[in-house]
């Protein structure tokens, strides 16, 4: 930069050094921790999912109970409709 005096070159250098420092801090204090945390959470969910699948595969299948309307009526009894009588 031949047109800049020595004072301008120093200020320019300090400005770009400050920008580089800010970029460095942004990457190492913000982006990298978010990346690590995201990776850890994904790994934790994957392990939890694998454990749940393994647990479901080892558990014996439970018989499904079919509920029909006629079966429910016989166990509950008859429904008697009544009207309120006023004196």
Secondary structure, DSSP 8 states (H G I E B T S, - for coil): -TTS-HHHHHHHHHHHHHHHHHHHHHIIIIIHHHHHHHHHHHHHHHHHHHHHHHHHHHS---------HHHHHHHH-----------
